[in-house]
Amino acid sequence: MIYEDEEALEDTGLDTPTTMRESRGGSVAIAMLAGAAIGAALALVLAPRTGRETRRVLRNRAADLRETAGAVIDDTTEDLSREVRRRGRQIRRKLGRMA
């Protein structure tokens, strides 16, 4: 065990369900993006279209994917920033108790 006592573990916040839920959220978002890309590729292969139609569909799907990826990156950045601020507060409190 890394931590000698339970208080040290609680101070880190590592055992909180919120932290685990947030980390799973990023994985789910990445899986959704991968699924969307695979689905788009299969649709292109299986649906008969002309070259011009296929290029148009590809442009539209690429734009949608960029938009989705941007939203996921923004959400993840916000979550990470919030977590860094929270951990910083925990460290400052712990250092204050040690002083």
Backbone as CSV, one residue per row, in Angstrom:
resi,resn,N_x,N_y,N_z,CA_x,CA_y,CA_z,C_x,C_y,C_z
1,MET,0.846,-1.183,0.000,0.000,0.000,0.000,0.887,1.240,0.000
2,ILE,0.554,2.223,-0.785,1.338,3.448,-0.884,1.130,4.315,0.352
3,TYR,-0.091,4.390,0.832,-0.428,5.270,1.940,-0.453,4.492,3.244
4,GLU,0.176,5.069,4.253,0.239,4.428,5.560,-1.088,4.507,6.300
5,ASP,-1.798,5.620,6.139,-3.053,5.752,6.884,-4.193,6.178,5.971
6,GLU,-5.401,5.956,6.433,-6.586,6.260,5.635,-6.755,7.755,5.397
7,GLU,-6.331,8.603,6.350,-6.474,10.054,6.183,-5.681,10.540,4.975
8,ALA,-4.492,10.013,4.796,-3.681,10.406,3.646,-4.378,10.028,2.353
9,LEU,-5.017,8.862,2.323,-5.743,8.430,1.136,-6.922,9.349,0.868
10,GLU,-7.647,9.712,1.919,-8.794,10.605,1.745,-8.361,11.972,1.254
11,ASP,-7.219,12.470,1.734,-6.724,13.781,1.316,-6.411,13.826,-0.173
12,THR,-6.028,12.714,-0.749,-5.690,12.709,-2.176,-6.928,12.750,-3.040
13,GLY,-8.052,12.260,-2.527,-9.264,12.205,-3.323,-9.254,11.081,-4.326
14,LEU,-8.283,10.174,-4.234,-8.167,9.098,-5.213,-9.287,8.083,-5.122
15,ASP,-9.922,7.984,-3.963,-10.937,6.961,-3.794,-12.349,7.491,-4.032
16,THR,-12.483,8.696,-4.568,-13.808,9.267,-4.756,-14.439,8.748,-6.039
17,PRO,-15.741,8.412,-5.997,-16.423,7.944,-7.207,-16.405,8.973,-8.329
18,THR,-16.403,10.271,-7.982,-16.407,11.314,-9.006,-15.157,11.216,-9.867
19,THR,-14.022,10.998,-9.261,-12.773,10.900,-10.018,-12.829,9.725,-10.976
20,MET,-13.312,8.582,-10.499,-13.409,7.422,-11.376,-14.415,7.674,-12.485
21,ARG,-15.525,8.319,-12.176,-16.549,8.590,-13.174,-16.008,9.519,-14.243
22,GLU,-15.260,10.555,-13.837,-14.706,11.491,-14.800,-13.701,10.810,-15.720
23,SER,-12.882,9.918,-15.190,-11.904,9.252,-16.041,-12.584,8.316,-17.026
24,ARG,-13.680,7.679,-16.621,-14.416,6.816,-17.542,-15.106,7.636,-18.617
25,GLY,-15.502,8.872,-18.305,-16.172,9.722,-19.282,-15.297,10.004,-20.486
26,GLY,-14.012,10.238,-20.257,-13.087,10.467,-21.366,-12.949,9.239,-22.229
27,SER,-12.900,8.066,-21.607,-12.782,6.818,-22.357,-14.021,6.571,-23.203
28,VAL,-15.178,6.875,-22.638,-16.428,6.692,-23.375,-16.465,7.628,-24.580
29,ALA,-16.034,8.858,-24.388,-16.040,9.818,-25.490,-15.111,9.363,-26.615
30,ILE,-13.948,8.864,-26.256,-13.003,8.387,-27.270,-13.591,7.180,-28.000
31,ALA,-14.224,6.287,-27.256,-14.847,5.110,-27.878,-15.961,5.536,-28.828
32,MET,-16.728,6.560,-28.443,-17.801,7.044,-29.310,-17.235,7.633,-30.598
33,LEU,-16.146,8.395,-30.477,-15.519,8.967,-31.670,-14.996,7.866,-32.590
34,ALA,-14.357,6.860,-32.002,-13.841,5.752,-32.807,-14.991,5.005,-33.480
35,GLY,-16.076,4.790,-32.746,-17.241,4.114,-33.314,-17.850,4.903,-34.458
36,ALA,-17.897,6.219,-34.293,-18.448,7.068,-35.354,-17.581,6.993,-36.604
37,ALA,-16.264,7.003,-36.422,-15.357,6.923,-37.570,-15.487,5.578,-38.282
38,ILE,-15.557,4.496,-37.514,-15.703,3.161,-38.110,-17.042,3.050,-38.830
39,GLY,-18.101,3.561,-38.199,-19.422,3.528,-38.829,-19.453,4.315,-40.126
40,ALA,-18.799,5.468,-40.131,-18.748,6.281,-41.346,-17.996,5.547,-42.460
41,ALA,-16.895,4.912,-42.101,-16.121,4.176,-43.103,-16.927,3.017,-43.682
42,LEU,-17.616,2.281,-42.817,-18.440,1.164,-43.300,-19.579,1.657,-44.186
43,ALA,-20.188,2.761,-43.798,-21.282,3.306,-44.600,-20.788,3.684,-45.992
44,LEU,-19.597,4.253,-46.065,-19.046,4.638,-47.362,-18.761,3.420,-48.230
45,VAL,-18.266,2.370,-47.616,-17.932,1.166,-48.372,-19.196,0.441,-48.843
46,LEU,-20.206,0.408,-47.998,-21.396,-0.385,-48.296,-22.471,0.353,-49.096
47,ALA,-22.453,1.670,-49.098,-23.484,2.438,-49.801,-22.974,2.826,-51.193
48,PRO,-23.689,2.417,-52.228,-23.244,2.773,-53.587,-23.538,4.247,-53.899
49,ARG,-22.478,4.989,-54.224,-22.609,6.403,-54.574,-21.615,6.720,-55.678
50,THR,-21.837,7.833,-56.327,-20.854,8.303,-57.306,-19.671,8.894,-56.551
51,GLY,-18.570,9.114,-57.241,-17.385,9.713,-56.621,-17.678,11.082,-56.047
52,ARG,-18.427,11.897,-56.775,-18.761,13.244,-56.318,-19.596,13.180,-55.040
53,GLU,-20.593,12.299,-55.011,-21.434,12.157,-53.815,-20.616,11.659,-52.632
54,THR,-19.743,10.720,-52.887,-18.911,10.168,-51.817,-18.006,11.241,-51.228
55,ARG,-17.402,12.075,-52.080,-16.541,13.159,-51.581,-17.339,14.153,-50.751
56,ARG,-18.555,14.454,-51.183,-19.409,15.374,-50.425,-19.735,14.787,-49.050
57,VAL,-20.092,13.518,-49.037,-20.405,12.852,-47.772,-19.175,12.841,-46.864
58,LEU,-18.013,12.558,-47.442,-16.778,12.550,-46.658,-16.493,13.925,-46.041
59,ARG,-16.670,14.983,-46.847,-16.456,16.342,-46.327,-17.394,16.627,-45.166
60,ASN,-18.669,16.279,-45.330,-19.653,16.540,-44.279,-19.347,15.747,-43.011
61,ARG,-19.001,14.486,-43.188,-18.704,13.644,-42.016,-17.424,14.098,-41.327
62,ALA,-16.436,14.517,-42.105,-15.188,15.015,-41.513,-15.465,16.280,-40.704
63,ALA,-16.312,17.159,-41.226,-16.668,18.376,-40.492,-17.395,18.024,-39.196
64,ASP,-18.314,17.055,-39.262,-19.024,16.627,-38.055,-18.061,16.034,-37.033
65,LEU,-17.131,15.233,-37.508,-16.166,14.604,-36.615,-15.258,15.646,-35.967
66,ARG,-14.825,16.656,-36.744,-14.004,17.731,-36.178,-14.769,18.462,-35.084
67,GLU,-16.047,18.733,-35.337,-16.872,19.434,-34.354,-17.019,18.602,-33.075
68,THR,-17.284,17.324,-33.231,-17.436,16.434,-32.081,-16.126,16.325,-31.308
69,ALA,-15.031,16.142,-32.040,-13.723,16.027,-31.384,-13.388,17.315,-30.635
70,GLY,-13.701,18.454,-31.221,-13.455,19.738,-30.556,-14.234,19.847,-29.254
71,ALA,-15.486,19.403,-29.282,-16.308,19.447,-28.071,-15.745,18.522,-26.995
72,VAL,-15.302,17.343,-27.394,-14.723,16.396,-26.432,-13.440,16.979,-25.836
73,ILE,-12.607,17.572,-26.667,-11.359,18.171,-26.181,-11.668,19.311,-25.216
74,ASP,-12.636,20.162,-25.558,-13.006,21.261,-24.669,-13.501,20.744,-23.319
75,ASP,-14.378,19.742,-23.352,-14.911,19.175,-22.108,-13.804,18.551,-21.273
76,THR,-12.915,17.819,-21.925,-11.818,17.162,-21.207,-10.878,18.192,-20.604
77,THR,-10.602,19.264,-21.340,-9.737,20.332,-20.832,-10.361,20.981,-19.613
78,GLU,-11.659,21.250,-19.667,-12.346,21.834,-18.517,-12.299,20.903,-17.314
79,ASP,-12.555,19.613,-17.541,-12.521,18.637,-16.451,-11.126,18.562,-15.838
80,LEU,-10.114,18.535,-16.681,-8.739,18.454,-16.199,-8.371,19.703,-15.404
81,SER,-8.735,20.869,-15.892,-8.451,22.114,-15.177,-9.127,22.131,-13.815
82,ARG,-10.372,21.697,-13.774,-11.111,21.648,-12.518,-10.435,20.695,-11.525
83,GLU,-9.998,19.545,-12.036,-9.337,18.556,-11.174,-7.998,19.083,-10.662
84,VAL,-7.227,19.767,-11.503,-5.941,20.333,-11.081,-6.172,21.382,-9.995
85,ARG,-7.186,22.234,-10.161,-7.482,23.236,-9.128,-7.872,22.557,-7.819
86,ARG,-8.693,21.514,-7.907,-9.147,20.806,-6.713,-7.967,20.156,-5.996
87,ARG,-7.104,19.501,-6.758,-5.937,18.855,-6.152,-4.994,19.896,-5.541
88,GLY,-4.868,21.046,-6.183,-4.036,22.124,-5.637,-4.558,22.597,-4.294
89,ARG,-5.877,22.732,-4.184,-6.477,23.127,-2.901,-6.205,22.075,-1.835
90,GLN,-6.319,20.803,-2.207,-6.049,19.729,-1.248,-4.605,19.778,-0.760
91,ILE,-3.682,19.997,-1.669,-2.266,20.055,-1.298,-2.012,21.247,-0.383
92,ARG,-2.592,22.422,-0.720,-2.397,23.600,0.120,-2.949,23.372,1.524
93,ARG,-4.133,22.723,1.615,-4.702,22.431,2.939,-3.794,21.499,3.730
94,LYS,-3.281,20.494,3.074,-2.411,19.531,3.745,-1.119,20.197,4.193
95,LEU,-0.544,21.026,3.346,0.672,21.757,3.727,0.401,22.707,4.871
96,GLY,-0.781,23.333,4.878,-1.163,24.216,5.978,-1.257,23.469,7.293
97,ARG,-1.755,22.237,7.253,-1.840,21.427,8.470,-0.477,20.992,8.949
98,MET,0.449,20.815,8.019,1.796,20.357,8.380,2.640,21.499,8.976
99,ALA,2.321,22.748,8.625,3.125,23.900,9.071,2.934,24.228,10.525
